[in-house]
Amino acid sequence: MYNLVMKNRVIDKINNSYIYVVILAIYVVITLGISVSLTNSNHKDMPLVFNGHMLYLPNGIKDIAGTRYITREDIEENFSDRVFYDKISRTLIITTWDEKTKIKKGDEGTAEYETETVYSTKTLAEKLGYGYVEDSKTNKTHIYSYTEQNIKIKKNRVEVYGLNNKSVVGVVENNDKITLLETEAVYKDNKDKFLTVKVTKKDGETYLARIKKDSVEYVQKVKEVGMADEDRIVMTHVENKVASTTDLAKVTALSFEMLQLTSANKVEIKEYTLPTTKDIEIYAVIDNGYKSAGFDTNIITDLVHSDKNKEAVAMAIRDFVVKNKLAGIVIDFKKFKLSDKDLLEQYIKELAVLMHANNKKLIIKTQTLEAYDIKDIIDIVDYVIVQAYGTRTVASKTAGSHSTIAYVRESMKAIFDNKFNQRKFILEIPTYSILWTERGGTIINAEEYSMQAANEYLKENNIKPEYNEASGQNYVSYTKGIVTYKMWLEDELSIGKKMGMAYYQELAGICIYKSGEELKSVYSITIE
């Protein structure tokens, strides 16, 4: 009897142990299943496709409770031109043409994955203003807009493709015939020498593609075109008052030095006198405290590292532009620290959004394209003024041209090599020359001369300039005793060449620097 009882107890223990093992096994399977469901998705088995191109996602797509998420690192890797992560406030900032969206931990469209905040791919697409499709057959996620990849040119036939990059939704032939296919609407606009195709999606969102003989210039939104369907911009930079040398009858815009950032949160209004001429767009220029010693670098650092300072300056700019009924603002921040560049670029985007929300424009001015990551801001700002001069100043140790034709050509080449939309760029052309005085090969003096002053100097000294092939300019060099004088002239020849490059390279326009240093004749230069 005892043996039988012991036998039954042993059997019960075995059975209980078996049950525990089974329960443990089930628990492990469930746990692993949940873990796998959260972690096994990556860019290989659940790819994210943007405008027909598969994105590289080192962290993969995260499927959490049936919703697809993407990590911050992968968002920054693929959408840096639209998305910025503020590490201080731990906020994801999405900027589009006229809207800024902040997404924080816990907001709708976010989730927690391995202690990190991840973001819904659908929410991301919606905030960026893109279309969104999840293809259950291929397990692919599509984020898309109509881009130049959807437009192909075959001889005189222009084809507009759908999301799958295969079906043609509209064709334009011989620049004068349009065929509509499916339900997408396509039409042309022949106001200028470009053929403009407008694609209207079923939801009413509209995109433009400007088509030339063998290339496509794509514009994401109609309102981003700016001056694309109008005559090119002819702008003149003004210090405080328009000089009599500026031909206002042939100028479409003026940029006035009205504002100065005197501290990280204070904008000072300079003295200025506006012209009474109508139909000319007037922009206020703001710089970071330019003085004889140069631009104040520390002001920019203190500005972009403080939300309070950024808001104060943004509101001051907005209020000034709106109150004075100006066309917009020109940001002329120079010599900022490399470590501040990302923060400054994001701030410029946010300023642009603020301007656009008030139907105003924002232009940035830069001497070199390398100063900013142009690709990250080009679609947000209205224009970029490229100052293709200043390679030498009166403080330089060697004499030479401050704006050779080769230097301008390099700037043009950088725009095209990077495949930027050239109708977003304005070439700023100088109208002053520098007279260099040397003794024993050493610079003893350097002085800027306006076009009129340079002409008078040549006449007084009975000097006839000669053409200098290296600089593409007329050049003066003569000696008096042991002193040598040199001048590379910014005259109608040099300025005309630079204007020609801007027009033939189809830039948005030119900016003359500056009012009072030019002759009226520069506004009548004929580009052949």
C-alpha positions as CSV (number, residue, x, y, z in Angstrom):
1,M,0.0,0.0,0.0
2,Y,2.8,2.4,1.0
3,N,4.6,1.6,-2.3
4,L,1.5,2.3,-4.3
5,V,1.0,5.7,-2.6
6,M,4.6,6.7,-3.2
7,K,4.3,5.6,-6.8
8,N,1.2,7.8,-7.3
9,R,3.0,10.8,-5.6
10,V,5.9,10.3,-8.0
11,I,3.5,10.2,-10.9
12,D,1.8,13.4,-9.7
13,K,5.1,15.2,-9.4
14,I,6.1,14.1,-12.9
15,N,2.7,15.3,-14.2
16,N,3.0,18.6,-12.4
17,S,6.6,19.0,-13.7
18,Y,5.4,18.3,-17.2
19,I,2.6,20.9,-16.8
20,Y,5.2,23.4,-15.6
21,V,7.4,22.7,-18.5
22,V,4.6,23.0,-20.9
23,I,3.5,26.3,-19.4
24,L,7.1,27.5,-19.4
25,A,7.5,26.5,-23.0
26,I,4.3,28.3,-24.0
27,Y,5.5,31.4,-22.1
28,V,8.8,31.3,-24.0
29,V,7.1,30.9,-27.3
30,I,4.8,33.8,-26.7
31,T,7.6,36.0,-25.4
32,L,9.8,35.1,-28.4
33,G,6.8,35.6,-30.7
34,I,6.2,39.1,-29.3
35,S,9.9,39.9,-29.5
36,V,10.2,38.6,-33.1
37,S,7.1,40.5,-34.1
38,L,8.7,43.7,-32.8
39,T,12.3,43.1,-34.1
40,N,12.3,40.9,-37.1
41,S,11.1,43.6,-39.5
42,N,13.8,45.5,-41.3
43,H,14.6,47.1,-44.6
44,K,14.8,43.8,-46.3
45,D,11.4,42.2,-45.5
46,M,9.4,45.4,-45.0
47,P,11.1,48.0,-47.2
48,L,10.3,51.7,-47.3
49,V,10.1,53.1,-50.8
50,F,10.3,56.9,-51.4
51,N,9.3,58.0,-55.0
52,G,10.2,54.6,-56.4
53,H,13.6,54.3,-54.6
54,M,14.1,52.0,-51.7
55,L,15.5,53.8,-48.7
56,Y,18.5,52.4,-46.7
57,L,17.2,51.7,-43.2
58,P,19.9,50.3,-40.9
59,N,17.4,50.0,-38.0
60,G,14.5,48.6,-40.2
61,I,10.8,49.2,-40.0
62,K,9.3,48.4,-36.6
63,D,5.8,46.8,-36.7
64,I,4.2,47.5,-33.4
65,A,0.5,46.4,-33.0
66,G,0.0,46.6,-36.7
67,T,1.5,50.1,-37.1
68,R,4.7,50.6,-39.0
69,Y,7.3,52.8,-37.3
70,I,10.8,54.2,-38.2
71,T,13.6,55.3,-35.9
72,R,14.8,58.9,-35.6
73,E,18.2,58.0,-36.9
74,D,16.7,56.5,-40.1
75,I,14.4,59.5,-40.5
76,E,17.4,61.9,-40.3
77,E,19.4,59.8,-42.7
78,N,16.7,59.9,-45.4
79,F,14.8,63.2,-44.8
80,S,17.4,65.6,-43.4
81,D,16.2,68.3,-45.7
82,R,12.8,68.3,-44.0
83,V,13.4,66.8,-40.6
84,F,15.5,68.1,-37.7
85,Y,15.9,66.5,-34.3
86,D,16.4,69.0,-31.5
87,K,18.5,67.1,-29.0
88,I,18.0,69.7,-26.2
89,S,14.2,69.4,-26.2
90,R,14.2,65.9,-27.7
91,T,11.7,67.1,-30.3
92,L,11.4,66.0,-33.9
93,I,10.8,69.1,-36.0
94,I,9.3,68.7,-39.5
95,T,9.3,71.8,-41.8
96,T,7.5,72.1,-45.0
97,W,6.9,75.2,-47.2
98,D,4.6,76.9,-44.8
99,E,4.2,74.7,-41.8
100,K,6.3,73.6,-38.9
101,T,5.4,70.6,-36.8
102,K,6.9,69.5,-33.6
103,I,6.6,65.8,-32.5
104,K,7.6,64.9,-28.9
105,K,7.7,61.6,-27.0
106,G,4.1,60.4,-26.3
107,D,2.5,62.5,-29.1
108,E,0.2,60.8,-31.6
109,G,2.2,58.8,-34.1
110,T,5.0,57.9,-31.7
111,A,5.7,54.7,-29.8
112,E,8.4,53.3,-27.5
113,Y,10.8,50.7,-28.8
114,E,13.7,49.5,-26.7
115,T,13.7,52.8,-24.7
116,E,13.8,54.8,-27.9
117,T,11.0,56.9,-29.4
118,V,10.0,55.7,-32.9
119,Y,7.7,57.5,-35.3
120,S,4.8,56.2,-37.5
121,T,5.7,56.1,-41.2
122,K,2.2,57.2,-42.0
123,T,2.4,60.2,-39.6
124,L,5.8,61.1,-41.1
125,A,4.4,61.0,-44.6
126,E,1.4,63.1,-43.7
127,K,3.4,65.8,-41.9
128,L,5.8,66.0,-44.9
129,G,2.8,66.4,-47.2
130,Y,3.5,63.2,-49.1
131,G,1.2,60.4,-50.2
132,Y,1.3,57.1,-48.3
133,V,0.5,53.5,-49.3
134,E,1.1,50.1,-47.7
135,D,1.2,47.4,-50.3
136,S,0.0,44.1,-48.6
137,K,1.1,42.0,-51.5
138,T,4.8,43.1,-51.5
139,N,4.9,44.2,-47.8
140,K,6.3,47.5,-49.1
141,T,5.5,51.0,-47.6
142,H,5.4,53.7,-50.2
143,I,5.9,57.4,-49.4
144,Y,5.6,59.4,-52.6
145,S,5.1,62.7,-54.4
146,Y,5.2,63.5,-58.1
147,T,8.9,64.1,-58.8
148,E,11.1,64.3,-61.9
149,Q,11.5,60.6,-61.6
150,N,7.9,60.3,-62.6
151,I,8.5,62.4,-65.7
152,K,10.4,61.0,-68.7
153,I,11.3,62.6,-72.0
154,K,11.4,60.6,-75.2
155,K,12.3,62.8,-78.1
156,N,9.3,65.2,-78.3
157,R,7.1,63.1,-76.1
158,V,6.8,63.8,-72.4
159,E,5.4,61.0,-70.2
160,V,4.1,61.5,-66.7
161,Y,4.2,58.2,-64.7
162,G,2.2,56.9,-61.8
163,L,3.4,55.6,-58.5
164,N,4.4,52.2,-59.9
165,N,6.7,54.0,-62.4
166,K,5.2,51.9,-65.2
167,S,1.8,53.1,-66.1
168,V,1.6,56.4,-68.0
169,V,-1.0,58.7,-66.6
170,G,-0.5,61.5,-69.1
171,V,1.6,62.5,-72.1
172,V,2.5,65.7,-73.8
173,E,3.7,65.7,-77.4
174,N,5.3,68.3,-79.6
175,N,4.8,71.0,-77.0
176,D,1.3,71.6,-78.3
177,K,-0.7,68.5,-77.9
178,I,-1.9,66.9,-74.7
179,T,-3.4,63.5,-74.2
180,L,-5.1,62.6,-70.9
181,L,-5.0,59.1,-69.6
182,E,-6.8,57.5,-66.7
183,T,-8.0,60.1,-64.2
184,E,-5.0,62.3,-63.7
185,A,-5.2,65.8,-65.2
186,V,-2.2,67.1,-67.1
187,Y,-2.0,70.4,-69.0
188,K,0.6,72.8,-70.3
189,D,1.3,76.5,-69.8
190,N,3.3,78.3,-72.5
191,K,3.8,81.7,-71.0
192,D,7.5,81.4,-71.4
193,K,10.0,79.3,-73.3
194,F,9.5,76.4,-70.9
195,L,6.7,73.9,-71.2
196,T,5.0,73.6,-67.8
197,V,3.1,70.5,-67.0
198,K,0.8,70.5,-64.0
199,V,-0.1,67.2,-62.4
200,T,-3.2,67.2,-60.2
201,K,-3.7,64.2,-58.0
202,K,-7.1,62.8,-57.2
203,D,-7.0,64.5,-53.8
204,G,-6.5,67.9,-55.4
205,E,-2.9,68.4,-54.5
206,T,-1.0,70.0,-57.4
207,Y,2.6,69.7,-58.7
208,L,4.5,71.4,-61.4
209,A,7.2,70.2,-63.8
210,R,8.9,72.7,-66.0
211,I,10.2,70.9,-69.1
212,K,12.9,71.9,-71.5
213,K,14.2,70.2,-74.6
214,D,16.1,67.4,-72.7
215,S,15.6,68.0,-69.0
216,V,13.0,68.4,-66.3
217,E,12.9,71.0,-63.6
218,Y,10.6,69.8,-60.9
219,V,8.8,72.1,-58.4
220,Q,7.1,70.4,-55.5
221,K,4.3,72.8,-54.9
222,V,2.7,75.4,-57.2
223,K,3.3,78.2,-54.6
224,E,7.0,77.3,-54.5
225,V,7.5,78.4,-58.1
226,G,7.9,82.1,-57.1
227,M,9.0,84.1,-60.1
228,A,9.2,81.0,-62.4
229,D,6.5,82.3,-64.8
230,E,7.5,85.9,-64.7
231,D,10.5,87.9,-66.0
232,R,13.8,87.3,-64.3
233,I,14.6,89.2,-61.1
234,V,16.8,92.4,-61.4
235,M,17.6,93.3,-57.9
236,T,19.9,96.1,-56.5
237,H,21.4,96.1,-53.0
238,V,21.0,99.4,-51.1
239,E,22.7,100.6,-48.0
240,N,20.3,103.2,-46.8
241,K,19.0,105.2,-49.8
242,V,18.7,104.5,-53.5
243,A,21.3,106.4,-55.5
244,S,20.6,108.3,-58.7
245,T,22.8,105.8,-60.5
246,T,20.2,103.0,-60.0
247,D,17.7,102.8,-62.9
248,L,14.5,102.0,-61.0
249,A,12.6,101.7,-64.3
250,K,14.5,98.5,-64.9
251,V,14.8,97.1,-61.4
252,T,12.2,94.6,-60.1
253,A,13.5,94.4,-56.5
254,L,15.6,96.2,-53.9
255,S,17.3,94.7,-50.9
256,F,17.8,97.3,-48.2
257,E,20.2,97.1,-45.2
258,M,17.4,97.9,-42.7
259,L,18.1,95.5,-39.8
260,Q,21.0,94.4,-37.8
261,L,21.3,91.6,-35.2
262,T,23.1,93.5,-32.4
263,S,22.7,90.8,-29.8
264,A,21.3,87.2,-29.7
265,N,17.8,88.5,-29.0
266,K,17.8,92.1,-30.2
267,V,17.2,93.4,-33.8
268,E,18.2,97.0,-34.4
269,I,16.5,99.1,-37.1
270,K,18.9,101.1,-39.2
271,E,18.2,104.5,-40.8
272,Y,16.9,104.2,-44.3
273,T,14.8,106.0,-47.0
274,L,12.5,104.0,-49.2
275,P,11.9,105.1,-52.8
276,T,8.4,106.2,-53.8
277,T,8.5,104.1,-57.0
278,K,5.7,101.5,-57.1
279,D,5.8,97.9,-58.5
280,I,9.2,97.2,-57.0
281,E,9.6,94.5,-54.4
282,I,11.5,95.7,-51.4
283,Y,13.3,93.3,-49.0
284,A,14.9,94.1,-45.6
285,V,18.4,92.7,-45.2
286,I,19.5,91.5,-41.7
287,D,23.1,90.7,-40.9
288,N,24.9,89.6,-37.8
289,G,26.4,92.9,-36.7
290,Y,28.8,93.7,-39.5
291,K,31.5,96.2,-38.3
292,S,35.0,97.1,-39.4
293,A,36.3,93.9,-37.7
294,G,33.8,91.7,-39.6
295,F,30.6,89.8,-38.7
296,D,29.9,88.9,-35.1
297,T,30.2,85.1,-34.8
298,N,29.2,84.8,-31.2
299,I,25.8,86.4,-31.8
300,I,24.8,83.5,-34.0
301,T,26.0,81.0,-31.5
302,D,23.9,82.6,-28.7
303,L,20.9,83.0,-31.0
304,V,20.6,79.4,-32.3
305,H,21.2,77.7,-28.9
306,S,18.3,79.5,-27.3
307,D,14.6,78.9,-28.1
308,K,13.8,82.2,-26.3
309,N,16.3,84.2,-28.4
310,K,15.2,82.5,-31.7
311,E,11.5,83.4,-31.1
312,A,12.3,87.0,-30.1
313,V,14.3,87.6,-33.3
314,A,11.8,85.8,-35.5
315,M,8.9,87.8,-34.2
316,A,10.9,91.1,-34.6
317,I,11.7,90.2,-38.2
318,R,8.1,89.2,-39.0
319,D,6.6,92.2,-37.3
320,F,9.0,94.6,-39.2
321,V,8.4,93.1,-42.6
322,V,4.6,92.9,-42.1
323,K,4.3,96.4,-40.6
324,N,6.2,98.0,-43.5
325,K,4.5,95.9,-46.2
326,L,7.8,94.6,-47.5
327,A,8.2,91.6,-49.8
328,G,10.3,89.7,-47.4
329,I,13.6,89.3,-45.6
330,V,17.2,88.6,-46.8
331,I,19.3,86.7,-44.3
332,D,22.9,87.7,-44.6
333,F,24.6,85.9,-41.7
334,K,28.3,85.4,-42.2
335,K,31.3,83.8,-40.5
336,F,29.2,81.6,-38.2
337,K,30.8,78.6,-36.6
338,L,30.8,75.3,-38.3
339,S,29.4,73.7,-35.1
340,D,26.4,76.1,-35.4
341,K,25.6,75.3,-39.0
342,D,22.9,72.6,-38.4
343,L,21.1,74.7,-35.8
344,L,21.3,77.8,-38.0
345,E,19.9,76.0,-41.1
346,Q,17.0,74.7,-39.1
347,Y,16.3,78.2,-37.8
348,I,16.3,79.5,-41.3
349,K,13.7,76.9,-42.3
350,E,11.6,78.0,-39.4
351,L,11.9,81.6,-40.3
352,A,10.9,80.7,-43.9
353,V,7.8,79.0,-42.6
354,L,6.9,82.1,-40.5
355,M,7.4,84.3,-43.6
356,H,5.4,82.1,-45.9
357,A,2.5,81.9,-43.3
358,N,2.4,85.7,-43.6
359,N,2.7,85.7,-47.5
360,K,6.2,87.0,-47.3
361,K,9.4,85.6,-48.8
362,L,12.8,84.6,-47.3
363,I,16.1,84.8,-49.2
364,I,19.5,83.7,-47.9
365,K,22.7,85.3,-49.1
366,T,26.0,83.4,-49.2
367,Q,29.4,83.8,-50.7
368,T,30.0,80.1,-51.2
369,L,27.5,77.3,-51.6
370,E,29.6,75.3,-49.0
371,A,28.6,77.8,-46.3
372,Y,25.3,76.0,-46.0
373,D,24.0,72.5,-46.9
374,I,22.0,74.0,-49.7
375,K,20.3,70.7,-50.6
376,D,18.7,70.8,-47.1
377,I,17.2,74.2,-47.4
378,I,16.8,75.0,-51.1
379,D,13.1,73.8,-51.2
380,I,12.2,75.8,-48.1
381,V,13.7,79.2,-48.9
382,D,12.5,81.3,-51.8
383,Y,15.9,82.2,-53.3
384,V,19.6,81.9,-52.6
385,I,21.7,85.0,-53.5
386,V,25.2,83.8,-54.4
387,Q,27.9,86.5,-54.0
388,A,30.4,85.4,-56.6
389,Y,33.0,87.9,-55.5
390,G,35.1,88.8,-52.5
391,T,38.0,86.4,-53.1
392,R,40.1,89.5,-52.3
393,T,39.3,92.5,-50.1
394,V,41.2,95.7,-49.4
395,A,42.8,93.8,-46.5
396,S,44.3,91.1,-48.7
397,K,48.1,90.8,-48.9
398,T,48.3,90.2,-52.6
399,A,46.8,92.1,-55.5
400,G,44.3,90.5,-57.9
401,S,40.7,90.4,-59.1
402,H,38.1,89.9,-56.4
403,S,35.6,88.4,-58.9
404,T,37.1,86.6,-61.9
405,I,34.9,85.1,-64.6
406,A,36.4,81.7,-63.6
407,Y,35.2,82.1,-60.0
408,V,31.7,82.9,-61.2
409,R,31.8,79.9,-63.5
410,E,32.8,77.7,-60.6
411,S,29.7,78.9,-58.7
412,M,27.5,78.1,-61.6
413,K,29.1,74.7,-62.0
414,A,28.5,73.9,-58.3
415,I,24.7,74.6,-58.8
416,F,24.5,72.2,-61.8
417,D,26.8,69.5,-60.4
418,N,24.5,69.3,-57.4
419,K,21.4,69.3,-59.6
420,F,19.9,72.2,-57.8
421,N,16.9,74.0,-59.2
422,Q,18.7,76.9,-60.9
423,R,15.6,79.1,-60.8
424,K,16.1,79.3,-57.1
425,F,19.4,81.2,-57.4
426,I,20.2,84.9,-57.9
427,L,23.8,85.9,-58.9
428,E,25.0,89.0,-57.1
429,I,27.4,91.0,-59.3
430,P,29.8,93.6,-57.9
431,T,30.2,97.0,-59.5
432,Y,33.2,98.2,-57.6
433,S,36.9,97.7,-58.4
434,I,40.0,97.8,-56.2
435,L,43.0,99.9,-56.9
436,W,46.1,98.2,-55.6
437,T,49.3,100.1,-54.8
438,E,52.5,98.1,-54.5
439,R,56.1,99.0,-53.6
440,G,58.8,96.4,-54.0
441,G,56.1,93.7,-54.5
442,T,54.4,94.6,-51.2
443,I,50.9,96.0,-51.0
444,I,51.1,99.4,-49.3
445,N,47.5,100.5,-50.1
446,A,44.2,99.2,-51.5
447,E,41.1,101.2,-52.1
448,E,37.6,100.5,-53.6
449,Y,36.5,102.5,-56.6
450,S,33.0,102.8,-57.9
451,M,32.4,102.4,-61.7
452,Q,32.3,106.2,-62.1
453,A,35.3,106.8,-59.9
454,A,37.3,104.1,-61.8
455,N,36.5,105.8,-65.1
456,E,37.5,109.2,-63.8
457,Y,40.8,107.7,-62.5
458,L,41.6,106.2,-65.8
459,K,40.8,109.4,-67.6
460,E,42.8,111.6,-65.2
461,N,45.9,109.4,-65.6
462,N,45.4,108.9,-69.3
463,I,45.3,105.1,-68.9
464,K,43.9,102.7,-71.4
465,P,43.1,99.3,-69.9
466,E,43.9,96.0,-71.7
467,Y,41.9,92.8,-71.7
468,N,43.2,90.1,-69.2
469,E,42.4,86.6,-70.4
470,A,43.0,85.0,-67.0
471,S,40.4,87.1,-65.1
472,G,38.1,87.7,-68.1
473,Q,38.3,91.5,-67.2
474,N,39.9,94.7,-68.4
475,Y,43.1,95.3,-66.5
476,V,45.3,98.2,-65.6
477,S,49.0,98.1,-64.5
478,Y,51.5,100.9,-64.6
479,T,54.4,102.2,-62.6
480,K,55.4,105.6,-61.2
481,G,58.9,105.7,-59.9
482,I,59.1,102.7,-57.5
483,V,55.3,102.4,-57.0
484,T,53.1,100.1,-59.2
485,Y,49.3,100.5,-59.6
486,K,47.0,97.7,-60.6
487,M,43.3,97.4,-61.1
488,W,41.0,94.6,-62.4
489,L,38.0,96.5,-63.7
490,E,34.4,95.8,-62.9
491,D,33.0,97.5,-66.0
492,E,30.3,96.9,-68.6
493,L,32.4,94.1,-70.1
494,S,32.9,92.2,-66.9
495,I,29.4,92.8,-65.6
496,G,27.9,91.9,-69.0
497,K,29.7,88.6,-69.0
498,K,28.4,87.7,-65.5
499,M,24.9,88.8,-66.4
500,G,25.1,86.6,-69.5
501,M,26.2,83.6,-67.4
502,A,23.3,84.1,-65.1
503,Y,20.7,84.4,-67.9
504,Y,22.0,81.6,-70.1
505,Q,22.4,79.3,-67.1
506,E,18.7,80.1,-66.4
507,L,19.1,81.5,-62.9
508,A,16.2,83.4,-61.3
509,G,18.0,86.7,-61.8
510,I,20.8,89.0,-60.8
511,C,21.5,91.4,-57.9
512,I,23.7,94.5,-58.5
513,Y,26.0,95.3,-55.6
514,K,25.4,98.0,-54.9
515,S,23.3,101.2,-55.4
516,G,25.7,104.1,-55.9
517,E,28.7,102.1,-57.1
518,E,27.2,101.2,-60.5
519,L,26.5,103.3,-63.6
520,K,23.0,103.4,-65.1
521,S,24.4,101.8,-68.2
522,V,24.7,98.4,-66.5
523,Y,20.9,98.1,-66.5
524,S,20.8,98.5,-70.3
525,I,23.5,95.9,-71.1
526,T,22.4,93.7,-73.9
527,I,23.0,90.0,-73.5
528,E,23.8,88.4,-76.9
